[in-house]
């Protein structure tokens, strides 16, 4: 089972930044932290991943705590299209597979 | 064109029937996966394959079988469908270990077993 912990849901306003938290209580030293999202009626899509350092890409930023027990996905300027279920995943102790939990539903208000 | 395609997109079948869900990818990836999604339960891994000759069971493989016909094709079969296999099924691919490589998902197949 997934070992990450996320809120069930969050709300944000359009064009404002939103910070999505995740706890990784059982993460091991070599596990990457991944974030995926699933838009309505679509398959999951990759957002970002990182190991220790903060990461930025065109979609988002990922802030990783120094002890790696938590991470935060940052959407700098939320749009209506960012409304989705967001999954944070860690490497499950070197397992060959990623385990997707229930995720967190983000609602973006116009 | 989509990199990962699934057919059919929707399927209704009856209890006891055998059905096959197909997945094709044009990304050239060796690794392919089948997931199942139920409301409120997230995604659960059914089977995964590292290459044509290497197939592994996931969390919930009972009642399912798979076939990796080629690097680009990975099929999921329900030998005798039952109602609790009603779900959304996703295929995914990755270039390497999902620890560090992105997984690319297909659009999903919605299956209803009556």
Backbone of each chain as ProteinMPNN parsed JSONL, in Angstrom:
{"seq_chain_A": "XXXXXXXXXXXXXXXXXXXXXXXXXXXXXXXXXXXXXXXXXXXXXXXXXXXXXXXXXXXXXXXXXXXXXXXXXXXXXXXXXXXXXXXXXXXXXXXXXXXXXXXXXXXXXX", "coords_chain_A": {"N_chain_A": [[0.844, -1.2, 0.0], [0.293, 2.316, -0.519], [2.554, 4.577, 0.983], [2.545, 7.236, 1.343], [1.125, 10.337, 2.502], [-1.554, 12.426, 1.981], [-3.669, 15.361, 1.963], [-7.2, 14.898, 1.568], [-8.487, 16.64, -0.147], [-8.201, 19.893, -1.719], [-8.714, 23.416, -2.143], [-8.329, 26.073, -4.45], [-7.789, 29.362, -5.813], [-8.203, 30.658, -9.081], [-5.335, 31.699, -10.874], [-3.827, 32.145, -8.643], [-1.102, 31.132, -6.468], [-0.612, 27.716, -5.501], [-0.054, 25.349, -2.975], [0.673, 22.074, -2.622], [0.677, 19.624, -0.244], [2.619, 16.792, 0.943], [3.293, 13.908, 2.837], [6.003, 11.756, 3.487], [6.438, 9.245, 5.087], [7.822, 6.823, 5.239], [9.91, 6.847, 3.516], [12.876, 5.881, 1.787], [16.471, 6.289, 1.525], [17.221, 6.278, -1.185], [14.974, 6.614, -2.645], [13.06, 8.143, -5.104], [10.914, 11.012, -5.245], [7.795, 11.366, -6.597], [5.383, 13.143, -8.507], [2.238, 12.886, -9.883], [-0.62, 13.678, -11.905], [-4.148, 13.494, -12.436], [-6.335, 14.349, -14.755], [-9.848, 14.99, -15.225], [-11.516, 12.205, -16.615], [-9.253, 11.225, -17.904], [-6.068, 9.521, -18.328], [-3.505, 9.176, -15.784], [-0.966, 11.731, -15.601], [2.45, 12.62, -15.807], [3.962, 14.899, -13.554], [6.179, 15.966, -12.05], [9.396, 15.075, -10.661], [11.766, 14.267, -8.056], [14.8, 13.926, -6.1], [16.506, 14.863, -3.909], [17.107, 17.583, -4.069], [15.401, 20.697, -4.663], [13.163, 21.025, -7.418], [12.395, 22.276, -10.641], [10.082, 22.643, -13.297], [8.324, 23.168, -16.411], [5.732, 22.862, -15.652], [5.451, 22.88, -12.871], [6.806, 23.338, -9.513], [8.881, 21.523, -7.28], [9.302, 21.123, -3.948], [11.427, 19.784, -1.622], [11.7, 18.552, 1.586], [14.409, 18.857, 3.934], [14.9, 16.541, 5.42], [13.571, 14.804, 3.882], [11.095, 13.769, 4.473], [8.833, 15.003, 3.798], [7.154, 16.64, 1.086], [6.414, 19.281, -1.224], [4.299, 20.219, -3.724], [4.274, 22.795, -5.972], [2.191, 24.9, -7.617], [2.524, 27.587, -9.531], [0.795, 29.452, -10.542], [-2.307, 28.897, -10.51], [-4.532, 27.396, -12.819], [-7.736, 26.839, -14.378], [-7.483, 24.49, -15.691], [-5.788, 23.072, -14.14], [-7.223, 21.745, -12.287], [-7.624, 18.719, -10.802], [-6.908, 15.303, -9.795], [-4.265, 14.859, -7.661], [-1.36, 12.976, -7.248], [1.02, 12.003, -4.95], [3.973, 10.174, -4.794], [6.293, 7.833, -3.56], [9.373, 5.983, -3.782], [8.956, 3.508, -2.593], [10.821, 1.957, -1.186], [12.731, 0.954, -2.977], [11.347, -0.741, -4.555], [10.208, -2.235, -7.622], [8.041, -0.998, -8.649], [5.704, 1.712, -8.837], [3.462, 2.868, -6.411], [0.287, 3.958, -6.44], [-1.664, 5.956, -4.424], [-4.752, 7.159, -3.022], [-4.746, 9.781, -3.739], [-5.121, 13.412, -4.064], [-7.72, 15.655, -4.388], [-7.779, 18.519, -6.281], [-9.441, 21.494, -6.423], [-10.084, 24.227, -8.492], [-11.078, 27.439, -8.266], [-12.867, 29.787, -10.242]], "CA_chain_A": [[0.0, 0.0, 0.0], [1.016, 3.573, -0.577], [2.981, 5.04, 2.285], [2.471, 8.687, 1.385], [-0.082, 10.885, 3.101], [-1.962, 13.705, 1.412], [-5.054, 15.732, 2.27], [-8.137, 14.361, 0.58], [-8.841, 17.655, -1.134], [-7.83, 21.286, -1.48], [-9.288, 24.377, -3.075], [-7.53, 27.261, -4.71], [-8.399, 30.3, -6.739], [-7.497, 30.804, -10.353], [-4.243, 32.656, -10.982], [-3.085, 32.23, -7.395], [-0.254, 29.961, -6.235], [-1.175, 26.68, -4.629], [0.958, 24.444, -2.449], [0.071, 20.777, -2.323], [1.622, 18.944, 0.644], [2.642, 15.331, 0.998], [4.22, 13.326, 3.802], [6.632, 10.502, 3.054], [6.912, 8.787, 6.392], [8.675, 5.626, 5.171], [10.793, 6.969, 2.35], [14.269, 5.493, 2.027], [17.434, 7.266, 1.01], [17.38, 6.284, -2.642], [13.657, 6.722, -3.283], [12.637, 9.401, -5.686], [9.56, 11.494, -4.979], [7.121, 11.638, -7.857], [4.024, 13.682, -8.519], [1.443, 12.721, -11.081], [-1.968, 14.186, -11.744], [-5.123, 12.873, -13.326], [-7.43, 15.232, -15.138], [-11.098, 14.231, -15.389], [-11.684, 11.33, -17.781], [-7.976, 10.963, -18.566], [-5.085, 8.767, -17.566], [-2.561, 10.013, -15.038], [0.156, 12.3, -16.344], [3.596, 13.007, -14.999], [4.126, 16.32, -13.266], [7.554, 16.294, -11.673], [9.967, 14.194, -9.651], [13.051, 14.693, -7.535], [15.407, 13.052, -5.094], [16.84, 15.638, -2.713], [17.068, 19.016, -4.335], [14.183, 21.24, -5.249], [13.121, 20.847, -8.868], [11.446, 23.114, -11.368], [9.868, 22.422, -14.722], [7.36, 24.113, -16.969], [4.423, 22.655, -15.047], [5.391, 23.081, -11.425], [8.039, 23.214, -8.737], [8.822, 20.529, -6.214], [10.149, 21.447, -2.81], [11.637, 18.584, -0.819], [12.25, 18.874, 2.896], [15.782, 18.396, 4.114], [14.866, 15.149, 5.881], [12.833, 14.096, 2.828], [9.862, 13.178, 4.994], [7.702, 15.725, 3.223], [7.401, 17.399, -0.135], [5.342, 20.199, -1.59], [4.167, 20.558, -5.134], [3.874, 24.195, -6.075], [1.688, 25.421, -8.89], [2.785, 29.007, -9.287], [-0.357, 30.25, -10.939], [-3.282, 27.859, -10.821], [-5.527, 27.642, -13.85], [-8.853, 25.905, -14.293], [-7.021, 23.217, -16.224], [-5.03, 22.361, -13.107], [-8.154, 20.983, -11.445], [-7.309, 17.31, -11.057], [-6.461, 14.558, -8.631], [-2.807, 14.855, -7.625], [-0.797, 11.845, -6.524], [2.444, 11.993, -4.617], [4.408, 8.782, -4.734], [7.725, 7.663, -3.409], [9.891, 4.797, -4.433], [8.556, 2.26, -1.936], [11.945, 1.161, -0.722], [13.459, 0.28, -4.035], [10.476, -1.63, -5.319], [10.197, -2.018, -9.06], [6.822, -0.383, -9.127], [5.164, 2.841, -8.1], [2.145, 2.593, -5.846], [-0.562, 5.143, -6.418], [-2.707, 5.964, -3.402], [-6.024, 7.756, -3.414], [-4.515, 11.1, -4.291], [-5.755, 14.578, -3.479], [-8.469, 16.38, -5.406], [-7.611, 19.971, -6.282], [-10.479, 22.29, -7.09], [-9.655, 25.591, -8.78], [-12.253, 28.311, -8.412], [-12.637, 30.924, -11.152]], "C_chain_A": [[0.879, 1.25, 0.0], [1.36, 4.028, 0.829], [2.953, 6.551, 2.382], [1.13, 9.123, 1.949], [-0.354, 12.255, 2.507], [-3.339, 14.076, 1.949], [-5.971, 15.128, 1.207], [-8.448, 15.365, -0.517], [-8.31, 19.018, -0.725], [-8.555, 22.149, -2.501], [-8.326, 25.534, -3.262], [-8.306, 28.156, -5.655], [-7.543, 30.432, -7.984], [-6.483, 31.935, -10.275], [-3.515, 32.901, -9.667], [-2.185, 31.013, -7.239], [-0.96, 28.961, -5.32], [-0.06, 25.709, -4.251], [0.284, 23.152, -2.013], [1.051, 19.967, -1.474], [1.526, 17.427, 0.554], [3.644, 14.906, 2.06], [4.706, 11.973, 3.306], [7.259, 9.843, 4.277], [7.887, 7.617, 6.308], [9.658, 5.685, 4.006], [12.213, 6.549, 2.725], [15.197, 6.419, 1.24], [17.543, 7.355, -0.496], [16.053, 6.415, -3.379], [13.439, 8.107, -3.846], [11.215, 9.742, -5.223], [8.955, 11.909, -6.309], [5.778, 12.296, -7.591], [3.418, 13.446, -9.9], [0.101, 13.401, -10.828], [-2.87, 13.516, -12.768], [-6.256, 13.855, -13.554], [-8.69, 14.392, -15.336], [-11.141, 13.466, -16.71], [-10.39, 11.091, -18.559], [-7.116, 10.049, -17.708], [-4.177, 9.699, -16.795], [-1.465, 10.554, -15.95], [1.227, 12.763, -15.363], [3.619, 14.51, -14.776], [5.591, 16.648, -13.016], [8.092, 15.208, -10.758], [11.334, 14.717, -9.231], [13.551, 13.747, -6.467], [15.696, 13.825, -3.804], [16.681, 17.133, -2.936], [15.713, 19.433, -4.868], [14.291, 21.205, -6.767], [12.091, 21.794, -9.463], [11.287, 22.609, -12.789], [8.752, 23.342, -15.183], [5.99, 23.995, -16.302], [4.373, 23.129, -13.604], [6.787, 23.125, -10.825], [7.816, 22.183, -7.652], [9.818, 20.935, -5.143], [10.218, 20.216, -1.916], [12.287, 18.988, 0.489], [13.632, 18.267, 3.063], [15.832, 16.942, 4.573], [14.094, 14.243, 4.919], [11.551, 13.443, 3.32], [8.628, 13.923, 4.492], [8.127, 16.411, 1.932], [6.192, 18.282, -0.408], [5.389, 20.458, -3.081], [3.614, 21.969, -5.22], [3.442, 24.502, -7.498], [1.719, 26.936, -8.742], [1.59, 29.891, -9.602], [-1.427, 29.279, -11.417], [-4.227, 28.319, -11.931], [-6.643, 26.613, -13.692], [-8.43, 24.526, -14.772], [-6.207, 22.416, -15.209], [-5.936, 21.593, -12.146], [-8.023, 19.499, -11.784], [-7.117, 16.611, -9.72], [-4.942, 14.448, -8.718], [-2.313, 13.716, -6.736], [0.665, 12.127, -6.198], [2.828, 10.549, -4.315], [5.884, 8.776, -4.396], [8.095, 6.231, -3.78], [9.619, 3.478, -3.747], [9.752, 1.367, -1.64], [12.648, 0.385, -1.811], [12.638, -0.71, -4.822], [10.513, -1.281, -6.798], [8.971, -1.262, -9.534], [6.463, 0.822, -8.261], [3.773, 2.469, -7.606], [1.387, 3.899, -5.738], [-1.601, 4.996, -5.316], [-3.976, 6.604, -3.935], [-5.858, 9.147, -4.011], [-5.281, 12.182, -3.567], [-6.44, 15.372, -4.584], [-8.272, 17.878, -5.231], [-8.74, 20.601, -7.078], [-9.951, 23.696, -7.287], [-10.893, 26.427, -9.077], [-11.935, 29.485, -9.335], [-12.668, 32.258, -10.409]], "O_chain_A": [[2.026, 1.24, 0.448], [0.56, 3.885, 1.753], [3.311, 7.099, 3.425], [0.139, 8.395, 1.889], [0.506, 13.135, 2.528], [-4.101, 13.196, 2.349], [-5.546, 14.882, 0.078], [-8.648, 14.994, -1.673], [-8.01, 19.268, 0.443], [-8.953, 21.685, -3.569], [-7.603, 25.918, -2.343], [-9.331, 27.769, -6.217], [-6.317, 30.328, -7.934], [-6.742, 32.985, -9.688], [-2.665, 33.788, -9.594], [-2.469, 29.963, -7.816], [-1.789, 29.326, -4.486], [0.755, 25.308, -5.081], [-0.577, 23.154, -1.134], [2.148, 19.655, -1.938], [0.508, 16.865, 0.151], [4.725, 15.485, 2.166], [3.94, 11.164, 2.783], [8.475, 9.888, 4.464], [8.7, 7.434, 7.214], [10.173, 4.655, 3.573], [12.688, 6.822, 3.827], [14.758, 7.216, 0.41], [17.918, 8.398, -1.031], [16.016, 6.336, -4.607], [13.611, 9.112, -3.157], [10.433, 8.863, -4.862], [9.533, 12.704, -7.05], [5.128, 12.035, -6.579], [4.011, 13.767, -10.93], [-0.268, 13.665, -9.684], [-2.423, 13.04, -13.812], [-7.035, 14.148, -12.647], [-8.592, 13.192, -15.59], [-10.842, 14.01, -17.774], [-10.434, 10.786, -19.751], [-7.392, 9.831, -16.528], [-4.086, 10.884, -17.114], [-1.087, 9.923, -16.936], [0.942, 13.225, -14.259], [3.335, 15.293, -15.682], [6.171, 17.502, -13.687], [7.31, 14.487, -10.138], [11.971, 15.496, -9.941], [12.82, 12.879, -5.991], [15.188, 13.477, -2.738], [16.173, 17.85, -2.073], [14.977, 18.633, -5.446], [15.379, 21.339, -7.327], [11.054, 22.071, -8.861], [12.262, 22.193, -13.415], [8.291, 24.197, -14.427], [5.18, 24.918, -16.376], [3.379, 23.707, -13.164], [7.796, 22.975, -11.514], [6.699, 21.997, -7.168], [11.014, 21.072, -5.399], [9.191, 19.675, -1.507], [13.302, 19.684, 0.501], [13.975, 17.283, 2.408], [16.716, 16.193, 4.158], [13.992, 13.037, 5.147], [10.98, 12.62, 2.604], [7.5, 13.499, 4.747], [9.301, 16.717, 1.722], [5.099, 18.052, 0.11], [6.416, 20.87, -3.621], [2.598, 22.287, -4.602], [4.216, 24.381, -8.448], [1.007, 27.496, -7.908], [1.404, 30.947, -8.997], [-1.45, 28.889, -12.584], [-4.656, 29.472, -11.97], [-6.5, 25.636, -12.958], [-8.958, 23.513, -14.312], [-5.967, 21.224, -15.399], [-5.446, 20.865, -11.283], [-8.282, 19.083, -12.914], [-7.156, 17.235, -8.66], [-4.401, 13.997, -9.729], [-2.792, 13.527, -5.618], [1.452, 12.453, -7.086], [2.088, 9.812, -3.663], [6.643, 9.613, -4.885], [7.234, 5.395, -4.053], [10.007, 2.427, -4.257], [9.688, 0.152, -1.829], [13.111, -0.731, -1.58], [13.167, -1.438, -5.662], [10.819, -0.148, -7.169], [8.877, -0.92, -10.712], [6.873, 0.923, -7.104], [3.004, 1.825, -8.32], [1.797, 4.822, -5.034], [-2.338, 4.011, -5.284], [-4.241, 6.592, -5.137], [-6.745, 9.632, -4.714], [-5.992, 11.925, -2.596], [-5.819, 15.718, -5.589], [-8.558, 18.435, -4.172], [-8.96, 20.281, -8.246], [-9.424, 24.298, -6.351], [-11.645, 26.154, -10.013], [-10.874, 30.101, -9.23], [-12.494, 33.311, -11.022]]}, "seq_chain_B": "XXXXXXXXXXXXXXXXXXXXXXXXXXXXXXXXXXXXXXXXXXXXXXXXXXXXXXXXXXXXXXXXXXXXXXXXXXXXXXXXXXXXXXXXXXXXXXXXXXXXXXXXXXXXXXXXXX", "coords_chain_B": {"N_chain_B": [[-0.301, 11.929, -32.845], [-1.307, 9.693, -30.245], [0.965, 8.483, -27.778], [0.609, 6.228, -26.214], [-1.791, 3.915, -26.624], [-5.056, 2.58, -26.106], [-7.306, -0.093, -26.538], [-10.488, -1.701, -26.337], [-12.032, 1.559, -25.819], [-14.244, 1.677, -24.278], [-16.186, -0.878, -22.787], [-18.723, -3.265, -22.528], [-19.628, -6.176, -20.93], [-20.651, -9.57, -20.186], [-21.059, -11.508, -17.199], [-18.752, -14.147, -16.847], [-17.806, -14.141, -19.441], [-15.004, -14.101, -21.691], [-12.636, -11.6, -22.075], [-10.496, -9.254, -23.767], [-8.216, -6.683, -23.264], [-6.408, -4.249, -24.974], [-3.164, -2.822, -25.437], [-1.034, -0.501, -26.896], [2.133, 0.945, -27.721], [4.165, 3.651, -28.814], [6.502, 4.62, -27.951], [8.796, 3.229, -27.68], [9.551, 1.989, -25.353], [10.724, -0.393, -22.946], [9.424, -1.281, -20.677], [6.193, -2.119, -19.526], [2.897, -1.658, -18.157], [-0.067, -2.684, -16.406], [-2.795, -1.189, -14.875], [-5.455, -0.902, -12.521], [-8.29, 1.072, -11.778], [-10.413, 1.994, -9.251], [-13.229, 3.737, -7.932], [-12.294, 5.922, -5.359], [-10.182, 4.343, -4.568], [-7.743, 4.765, -5.741], [-5.004, 3.932, -7.982], [-4.257, 0.594, -8.797], [-1.788, -1.885, -9.207], [-1.768, -4.375, -11.663], [-0.398, -6.196, -13.456], [3.008, -6.263, -14.624], [5.601, -5.705, -17.04], [8.912, -6.244, -18.0], [10.229, -6.794, -20.299], [9.709, -8.573, -23.381], [9.955, -11.192, -22.538], [9.705, -11.181, -19.833], [7.555, -11.107, -17.336], [5.562, -9.962, -14.692], [3.688, -10.374, -11.66], [1.421, -8.057, -10.196], [-0.117, -6.163, -7.55], [-2.76, -7.127, -7.594], [-3.353, -9.501, -9.212], [-4.941, -11.76, -9.464], [-7.393, -13.449, -11.334], [-6.81, -12.244, -13.658], [-4.877, -12.239, -16.704], [-1.928, -11.791, -18.727], [-0.349, -10.829, -21.82], [2.584, -10.342, -23.566], [3.08, -9.43, -26.525], [4.843, -8.227, -28.2], [7.48, -5.776, -28.118], [6.064, -3.439, -28.232], [3.448, -4.019, -27.539], [1.008, -4.954, -25.185], [-1.186, -6.994, -23.649], [-4.152, -7.361, -21.734], [-6.046, -9.838, -20.191], [-9.237, -10.987, -19.184], [-10.202, -13.887, -18.049], [-12.6, -15.048, -17.266], [-14.949, -13.036, -16.838], [-16.081, -11.122, -14.016], [-18.526, -9.336, -12.045], [-17.211, -7.685, -10.093], [-14.945, -6.903, -11.36], [-15.49, -4.737, -12.771], [-14.36, -1.662, -13.707], [-11.985, 1.023, -14.242], [-9.427, 0.731, -16.524], [-5.975, 1.097, -16.935], [-3.179, 1.336, -19.068], [0.353, 1.585, -19.012], [3.635, 2.894, -19.741], [7.223, 2.793, -19.393], [10.611, 3.979, -19.623], [12.515, 2.917, -18.048], [13.354, 1.937, -14.728], [10.619, 2.674, -12.619], [11.271, 4.185, -10.482], [12.914, 6.265, -11.157], [12.226, 6.993, -13.673], [9.845, 8.433, -15.854], [6.427, 7.483, -15.985], [4.22, 6.777, -18.611], [0.911, 7.125, -19.423], [-1.922, 5.471, -20.893], [-5.157, 6.347, -22.324], [-7.119, 4.943, -21.025], [-9.445, 2.242, -20.395], [-12.793, 1.754, -20.024], [-14.53, -0.565, -18.271], [-17.391, -2.523, -17.967], [-18.918, -5.033, -16.243], [-21.571, -7.089, -16.426]], "CA_chain_B": [[-0.876, 10.663, -32.41], [-1.0, 9.369, -28.867], [2.088, 7.569, -27.608], [0.094, 5.007, -25.606], [-3.188, 3.771, -27.002], [-5.752, 1.44, -25.531], [-8.555, -0.469, -27.191], [-11.418, -0.622, -26.665], [-12.11, 2.615, -24.808], [-15.362, 1.291, -23.431], [-16.617, -2.255, -23.077], [-19.714, -3.875, -21.651], [-19.628, -7.612, -21.133], [-21.456, -10.303, -19.217], [-20.338, -12.406, -16.302], [-18.321, -15.403, -17.437], [-17.213, -13.963, -20.759], [-13.583, -13.779, -21.773], [-12.391, -10.373, -22.834], [-9.11, -8.822, -23.847], [-7.944, -5.26, -23.416], [-5.128, -4.152, -25.67], [-2.377, -1.613, -25.245], [0.082, -0.335, -27.822], [2.904, 2.163, -27.455], [5.123, 4.034, -29.854], [7.604, 5.305, -27.27], [9.996, 2.401, -27.692], [9.887, 1.604, -23.989], [10.721, -1.818, -22.642], [8.557, -1.615, -19.543], [4.77, -1.817, -19.674], [2.168, -1.913, -16.921], [-1.518, -2.586, -16.375], [-3.356, -0.752, -13.608], [-6.905, -0.825, -12.384], [-8.706, 2.173, -10.917], [-11.762, 1.965, -8.714], [-13.513, 4.988, -7.212], [-11.861, 5.992, -3.973], [-9.08, 3.421, -4.246], [-6.523, 5.073, -6.476], [-4.617, 2.959, -8.998], [-3.601, -0.599, -8.281], [-1.033, -2.544, -10.256], [-2.23, -5.736, -11.947], [0.773, -6.891, -13.999], [3.975, -5.424, -15.306], [6.508, -6.464, -17.899], [10.156, -5.525, -18.256], [10.447, -6.985, -21.73], [8.803, -9.587, -23.934], [10.08, -12.475, -21.834], [9.733, -10.947, -18.385], [6.25, -10.634, -16.899], [5.485, -10.075, -13.241], [2.408, -10.07, -11.048], [1.338, -6.889, -9.341], [-0.859, -6.319, -6.309], [-4.088, -7.712, -7.721], [-3.307, -10.24, -10.478], [-5.912, -12.863, -9.514], [-8.502, -13.236, -12.253], [-6.287, -11.591, -14.864], [-3.651, -12.739, -17.318], [-1.397, -10.83, -19.689], [0.489, -11.322, -22.905], [3.439, -9.298, -24.168], [3.265, -9.997, -27.872], [5.986, -7.537, -28.796], [7.876, -4.68, -27.245], [5.081, -2.355, -28.276], [2.079, -4.465, -27.273], [0.813, -5.633, -23.898], [-2.623, -7.218, -23.558], [-4.704, -7.834, -20.458], [-7.224, -10.679, -20.406], [-10.075, -11.47, -18.094], [-10.597, -15.19, -18.59], [-14.021, -15.231, -16.973], [-15.222, -11.755, -16.18], [-17.046, -11.07, -12.915], [-18.931, -7.941, -11.834], [-16.297, -6.823, -9.328], [-13.872, -6.436, -12.232], [-15.924, -3.463, -13.339], [-13.386, -0.658, -13.283], [-11.257, 1.726, -15.291], [-8.132, 0.076, -16.676], [-4.958, 1.912, -17.595], [-1.885, 0.812, -19.465], [1.404, 2.594, -18.899], [4.97, 2.46, -20.163], [8.347, 3.612, -18.928], [11.867, 3.616, -20.26], [13.333, 2.195, -17.097], [12.733, 1.766, -13.428], [9.716, 3.795, -12.307], [11.875, 4.985, -9.436], [13.53, 7.479, -11.69], [11.744, 7.252, -15.021], [8.441, 8.806, -15.976], [5.478, 6.552, -16.564], [3.293, 7.395, -19.563], [-0.334, 6.376, -19.339], [-2.908, 5.542, -21.942], [-6.387, 7.056, -21.961], [-7.969, 4.118, -20.195], [-10.582, 1.455, -20.891], [-13.85, 1.639, -19.01], [-15.129, -1.89, -18.405], [-18.568, -2.83, -17.154], [-19.267, -6.448, -16.277], [-22.952, -7.233, -15.928]], "C_chain_B": [[-0.418, 10.36, -30.982], [0.132, 8.353, -28.807], [1.641, 6.222, -27.059], [-1.395, 4.941, -25.92], [-3.771, 2.509, -26.399], [-7.029, 1.179, -26.325], [-9.168, -1.66, -26.473], [-11.377, 0.464, -25.6], [-13.236, 2.338, -23.819], [-15.799, -0.112, -23.812], [-17.628, -2.677, -22.034], [-19.713, -5.361, -21.961], [-20.455, -8.286, -20.046], [-20.574, -11.208, -18.367], [-20.009, -13.716, -17.012], [-17.671, -15.281, -18.807], [-15.714, -13.699, -20.646], [-13.415, -12.52, -22.595], [-10.912, -10.016, -22.782], [-9.061, -7.315, -24.042], [-6.541, -5.134, -23.994], [-4.471, -2.793, -25.445], [-1.228, -1.621, -26.245], [0.807, 0.96, -27.51], [3.932, 2.394, -28.561], [6.34, 4.725, -29.25], [8.89, 4.475, -27.275], [10.436, 1.945, -26.317], [9.833, 0.086, -23.804], [9.666, -2.186, -21.596], [7.114, -1.191, -19.811], [4.018, -2.325, -18.455], [0.661, -1.902, -17.203], [-1.959, -2.237, -14.959], [-4.883, -0.822, -13.686], [-7.232, 0.325, -11.44], [-10.156, 2.002, -10.542], [-11.999, 3.252, -7.947], [-13.048, 4.92, -5.763], [-10.689, 5.1, -3.61], [-7.791, 3.741, -4.974], [-6.251, 4.034, -7.551], [-3.926, 1.782, -8.334], [-2.985, -1.37, -9.434], [-1.475, -3.992, -10.419], [-1.063, -6.611, -12.396], [1.74, -5.857, -14.553], [4.991, -6.296, -16.034], [7.745, -5.629, -18.184], [10.601, -5.679, -19.711], [9.563, -8.156, -22.144], [8.83, -10.89, -23.12], [10.011, -12.347, -20.318], [8.427, -10.3, -17.96], [6.106, -10.919, -15.41], [4.096, -9.713, -12.728], [2.517, -8.807, -10.207], [0.533, -7.202, -8.094], [-2.105, -7.191, -6.436], [-4.205, -8.522, -9.011], [-4.356, -11.353, -10.57], [-7.075, -12.514, -10.431], [-8.097, -12.583, -13.554], [-5.099, -12.38, -15.409], [-3.198, -11.709, -18.352], [-0.573, -11.552, -20.739], [1.276, -10.153, -23.463], [3.847, -9.827, -25.543], [4.491, -9.427, -28.568], [6.364, -6.415, -27.848], [6.77, -3.644, -27.145], [3.687, -2.758, -27.823], [1.998, -5.291, -26.0], [-0.681, -5.753, -23.69], [-3.004, -7.767, -22.197], [-5.966, -8.626, -20.755], [-7.932, -10.975, -19.095], [-10.664, -12.776, -18.608], [-12.078, -15.458, -18.405], [-14.465, -14.029, -16.147], [-16.277, -11.885, -15.079], [-17.349, -9.601, -12.621], [-17.935, -7.084, -11.058], [-15.028, -6.476, -10.095], [-14.299, -5.207, -13.036], [-15.037, -2.363, -12.804], [-12.872, 0.078, -14.514], [-9.857, 1.141, -15.343], [-7.186, 0.966, -17.468], [-3.727, 1.09, -17.909], [-0.871, 1.934, -19.329], [2.719, 2.011, -19.392], [6.016, 3.313, -19.464], [9.627, 3.083, -19.544], [12.728, 2.773, -19.34], [12.596, 2.069, -15.789], [11.836, 2.955, -13.114], [10.231, 4.653, -11.176], [12.372, 6.314, -9.975], [13.035, 7.839, -13.083], [10.257, 7.562, -15.004], [7.623, 7.647, -16.522], [4.501, 7.337, -17.444], [2.058, 6.516, -19.644], [-1.177, 6.532, -20.596], [-4.177, 6.213, -21.445], [-7.359, 6.237, -21.125], [-9.038, 3.368, -20.962], [-11.58, 1.33, -19.753], [-14.582, 0.329, -19.248], [-16.291, -2.05, -17.44], [-18.903, -4.306, -17.337], [-20.644, -6.613, -15.638], [-23.197, -8.609, -15.327]], "O_chain_B": [[0.687, 10.715, -30.57], [0.248, 7.479, -29.665], [2.221, 5.19, -27.395], [-2.162, 5.818, -25.52], [-3.079, 1.508, -26.206], [-7.733, 2.105, -26.727], [-8.438, -2.551, -26.039], [-10.732, 0.283, -24.567], [-13.164, 2.733, -22.655], [-15.79, -0.492, -24.983], [-17.436, -2.484, -20.834], [-19.789, -5.759, -23.123], [-20.902, -7.637, -19.1], [-19.487, -11.613, -18.779], [-20.853, -14.313, -17.681], [-17.046, -16.23, -19.281], [-15.228, -13.156, -19.655], [-13.983, -12.39, -23.68], [-10.183, -10.422, -21.876], [-9.771, -6.754, -24.876], [-5.611, -5.816, -23.565], [-5.137, -1.77, -25.287], [-0.541, -2.629, -26.413], [0.199, 1.945, -27.092], [4.478, 1.459, -29.147], [7.121, 5.348, -29.97], [9.954, 4.976, -26.911], [11.588, 1.551, -26.138], [9.02, -0.611, -24.412], [9.092, -3.275, -21.636], [6.844, -0.074, -20.255], [4.432, -3.284, -17.804], [0.183, -1.214, -18.105], [-1.566, -2.879, -13.985], [-5.486, -0.803, -14.758], [-6.55, 0.534, -10.436], [-11.025, 1.879, -11.406], [-11.065, 3.805, -7.367], [-13.37, 3.98, -5.037], [-10.246, 5.099, -2.462], [-6.814, 3.009, -4.813], [-7.165, 3.333, -7.984], [-3.112, 1.952, -7.426], [-3.581, -1.494, -10.504], [-1.549, -4.744, -9.447], [-0.779, -7.642, -11.786], [1.358, -4.741, -14.903], [5.207, -7.458, -15.689], [7.649, -4.46, -18.559], [11.261, -4.804, -20.272], [8.771, -8.663, -21.35], [7.825, -11.596, -23.038], [10.239, -13.323, -19.603], [8.206, -9.11, -18.185], [6.484, -11.989, -14.933], [3.416, -8.856, -13.292], [3.548, -8.525, -9.596], [0.493, -8.343, -7.632], [-2.465, -7.907, -5.502], [-5.086, -8.245, -9.825], [-4.627, -11.839, -11.667], [-7.666, -11.439, -10.329], [-8.921, -12.387, -14.448], [-4.412, -13.089, -14.674], [-3.98, -10.867, -18.793], [-0.165, -12.701, -20.575], [0.714, -9.107, -23.791], [4.822, -10.565, -25.689], [5.095, -10.077, -29.422], [5.648, -6.139, -26.885], [6.566, -3.044, -26.09], [2.812, -1.897, -27.731], [2.799, -6.196, -25.768], [-1.377, -4.746, -23.567], [-2.262, -8.54, -21.591], [-6.849, -8.159, -21.474], [-7.309, -11.182, -18.054], [-11.52, -12.775, -19.493], [-12.731, -16.027, -19.28], [-14.364, -14.022, -14.921], [-17.232, -12.652, -15.198], [-16.534, -8.724, -12.91], [-17.815, -5.888, -11.324], [-14.132, -5.829, -9.552], [-13.549, -4.709, -13.875], [-14.964, -2.146, -11.595], [-13.261, -0.198, -15.649], [-9.176, 1.063, -14.321], [-7.537, 1.51, -18.515], [-3.293, 0.257, -17.113], [-1.206, 3.105, -19.511], [2.894, 0.793, -19.451], [5.728, 4.417, -19.001], [9.725, 1.919, -19.931], [13.572, 2.003, -19.799], [11.366, 2.093, -15.746], [12.229, 4.105, -13.311], [9.698, 5.734, -10.925], [12.259, 7.351, -9.321], [13.396, 8.89, -13.614], [9.507, 6.996, -14.208], [8.069, 6.921, -17.41], [4.026, 8.41, -17.072], [2.149, 5.316, -19.901], [-1.153, 7.564, -21.266], [-4.264, 6.603, -20.28], [-8.318, 6.78, -20.577], [-9.48, 3.793, -22.029], [-11.251, 0.862, -18.663], [-15.185, 0.132, -20.303], [-16.181, -1.748, -16.252], [-19.142, -4.765, -18.454], [-20.841, -6.311, -14.461], [-24.302, -8.892, -14.865]]}, "name": "protein", "num_of_chains": 2, "seq": "XXXXXXXXXXXXXXXXXXXXXXXXXXXXXXXXXXXXXXXXXXXXXXXXXXXXXXXXXXXXXXXXXXXXXXXXXXXXXXXXXXXXXXXXXXXXXXXXXXXXXXXXXXXXXXXXXXXXXXXXXXXXXXXXXXXXXXXXXXXXXXXXXXXXXXXXXXXXXXXXXXXXXXXXXXXXXXXXXXXXXXXXXXXXXXXXXXXXXXXXXXXXXXXXXXXXXXXXXXXXXXXX"}
